[in-house]
Amino acid sequence: MTDKSSANRRIVSSRHLAEGEGWELSELEFGLIVGFNAFSRWVTRCMAAAGQPDLSPLEILILHNVNHRDRDKRLTDICFLLNIEDSHTVNYALRKLLKAELIVSEKRGKEVFYRTSATGIALCEAYRDVRRQCLLEGLSPTDMSGTELRELARMLRALSGHYDQASRAAASL
């Protein structure tokens, strides 16, 4: 039985994208895919445990964004901060959050501003408590330090800029 060294093993989602130069990016993309799906599953289950089982991952992220820093937000602010191009999906999520009375809206001139309702604030706090109990308490300092997590976050934000630029280039083809 031969055991390939983990340094030589390529763990990718699409072998045809991992041939030749740049195969490491395909390995990273596979990590992003499984990480995204795990994160989506986590936020929905955390929110269900917090008391709101009917929200999609996008709706949960939007609720947390609206609640962020206790500042009113416009649709364009939310789309920009979450790097979402399709404002219709965000608008639909906002309508669902309004209907669930987790956020409130206020029209000022031509702009609509959103803020978290008292119910939404309480839900975000319950989510934070579940997150602390189920996620944070499960992380040990040997998993990743705070410094390493911050560096990884910085690298992911930088990588998102590369993907944004590549998507603009692909759209111009």
N, C-alpha and C positions, 0 to 999 in steps of 0.2 A: 504494500500500500504506500503510494507516494504522497507526501504531504507538501503541498506548495506553500512556500513562504507567504505570509500575509502581505509582505511588501510587493510581491509579484502578482498577487491576485487582484483582478479588476472586478469590482462589484458595480455593475452598471445596469440600467433598465433597458437599454437598447444597444445591443452589440454593434449594430451598423453605424451608430453615432460615435462609437468608441474605437474605431479603427484608425490607425495612423496617429499623427500628431494631435495633441490636445485631448487624448482620452481621459486625462485626469478631470477635465471639466465635465465629462459625461458621468464620472463617478460622483462628483459634487452634485450634479443635477439629480442623480438618483437619491442622494442624501436629502436634497431639498424636497423631492417628491414625497418620500416616506416621512420626513419631518413635518411637511405641510399637512399631510393626512393625519398624522398622530396629533399635531397641534389642533386641527379642526375637531377631531374626536374629543380631545381633552376639553376644549372650551365649551362644547355643547354638553358634555357630561358634568363639568364643573357647574355650569349654569343651571342644569337640571337639579343638581344637588343643592344649589342655592335657592331653588324654588321656582324656576322658570324653564320648563322643559321644551317649550315650543319655539325657541329662537334658533335661527341658523347661525353658523359661525360668523358670517358677515354681519348679521344683525347684532351679535354679541360684541364684535369689535367696534361697531358704530356706537353702540350704547356706551362702551367704555371711553371711546373718543369724545363723545358729547359730554360725558361726566368729567373728563380730564381737566384739571385745574379750575373747575367751577366757572368756566367761561362760556358764554353763548357762542354757538358755531353756526356758520352758514353751510349749505350744501357744498359749495366750492371749497370751503375750509376742510371739510371732512374728506372730500375726494383727494385734495392735495396732500393732506397729512397721511392718509392711508395709501397713497399712490394708486388710486383707483381711477381708471380712465372712463369707465362707463358710469356716468352719473345717474342713469336710469335705475341701475341696481341699488345704488345708495338711496335714491329718492323713494323707491319701493320699500326698502328697509326702514327708512324714516317714517313712512306712513304706517307700517306695521307696529313700530315702536310707539307712535302716537296713539294708535288704536288700543294698544295694551296699556296705555297711560304710564309708560316708563319715561317718556320725554314730553315736553310741551313746546309749542312753537309760538312765535310772536312775529307778526309782520311789521317791518319798519321800512317805510317807503316801498321800494320794489323788492327788497330782500326779506327772506324769511330766516329767522334765527331760532335755533333749537337749544334747549337746555334740559338737563335731567330733572324729572319730577321728584317729589319726595319718595314715591314708590321706587323709582329708578335708582335713586341714591341708595336706598336701603338694600335693593337687590345687588348693586355693585359692592356694597360693604359685605353682604352675605357671600358673594362670589369671592371676595378677597379672603374671607375667613376659610372657605373651603379650599382655596388655592394654597393658603398657608399650611393648612392641615395635611392636604393630600399631595401637594407638589413640593413646596419648600422644605417641609420636614423630611421628605424623602431624599433630598439632595445632601450629600455629605461634602465636606470641604475637599475630600480627595477626588470627587467627581470632577468638579471644575471650581476654581476660585472665582471670586467676584471680578477680579482683574481679567481673568481668562474669558469670562462671560462678556464683559464689556468689550474686549478686543474682538471676540467673535461677532458681536452685534455691530461693531464698527465695520468689520470686513463684509458682513452681509449687506449693510447699507451701501458700501462702495460697490459691491457686486451688482446691486440693484441698478445702480447708475450705468454700469456696462450693459446690462440687459435692456434698459430703457433706450440707450443709444443704438444698440443693435436692432431693437424693434423699429426705431425711426428709420434706420438704414434699410431694413427689410420692407418697410411700407413704401419706400421710394423706388423699389425695384419694378 
